[in-house]
């Protein structure tokens, strides 16, 4: 069910310590996450810096990859994403590794769409021929990015949280139409500790913890998995490396601000849980806002 991390900041920011050396760095979660499971089916990172996006993906486990460390040390931008995968829908392959990309749009996902074989044709029917042809892998996650971008194209003036909400509402409706038993609504399960929850329950529960960017804004949702956030009003002075994670010039015309989101609390900062059943947005000022998903 994967682990993920994302950041949106007003100034270019480094994330190496969160990915490599922090108290609960993402590389540690690839070996053993808070549920006691390994996420070894590939890793990926993405960044947007000065309007240009880059993406790095590898099927090898992050904990065994020298490239993971090299890319983490270089990861720098105003929008950052990182993901370690535990495959649920789609085999372990390069095409199925997060982040998924279309131009400067990126998506990472924790969770899955149950009965995806039945949901997939309904989702594909909403896409343009070009968007449908651009899907390279077999994951539900890549299909969700295609749906989000289709909705963005047809609702150009809609805010990002509304686009995310619309996609979740579509998927929830398709799950309810499936012949297989599916828990498509919000679950009352406390997802902070999943070790005691039977696989049959998890497999039948729609889970859409999404973090995605259209190239300008970071948006996402918490839907039946854990998602935490932390707010930074100054560059993070890292207790691990001893350096601030962003270089803000004294002549900068705007103050530093950033919001970070992750499946698990990574540092010793004041993390807060995003409410289950929420959509969120981090705008260019680095401020996170969230609200409940409409029924």
PyMOL commands that set and color helices and strands:
alter all, ss='L'
color gray80, all
select helices_A, chain A and resi 16-20+26-31+62-64+66-74+94-96+116-124+129-133+140-154+160-177+199-203
alter helices_A, ss='H'
color red, helices_A
select strands_A, chain A and resi 3-14+43-49+52-58+76-84+100-102+105-112+207-213+218-222+228-232+258-262+272-273+278-282+288-292
alter strands_A, ss='S'
color yellow, strands_A
deselect
rebuild
show_as cartoon
